[in-house]
Amino acid sequence: MARSAKAVPWFLFAAGGTVLSFILPVMIFTTGIAPALGLFTDALSYDTMSAFVGNWLVKLVLFGILTLACWHAAHRLRVCAHDFGIRADTAVAVILYGLATVGTATAALALVSI
């Protein structure tokens, strides 16, 4: 049986979908819905969040979440492009996975600069 490089994108796609399905609703609630309801207002102040995100472990977790989100979106968009009839799969893969790589690098640079 021939080896395939499809395992890497599939792993990143599956891991991204799994992580996002558990983490994203919590992040939306704690940063969007709860403050609107008057909850967590002191915990979400700039000083508190800046100190929280300044921790290297939090940066590492955020980097993982952002990286997996980029790769999950890239693979999902690649499949959608195929469903819409765009048959230049190699070009679409290079563009979308390239954008995921740029997103990963941007996330790393943004987190390092904090």
Buried (B, 14 or more C-beta within 10 A) or exposed (E): EEEEEEEEBEEBBEBBBEBBEEBEEEEEBBEEEBBEEEEBEEEBEEEEEEEEEEEEEBBEEBBBBBBBBBBBBBBBBBEEBBEEEEEEEEEBBEBBBEBBBEBBEEBBEEBEEE
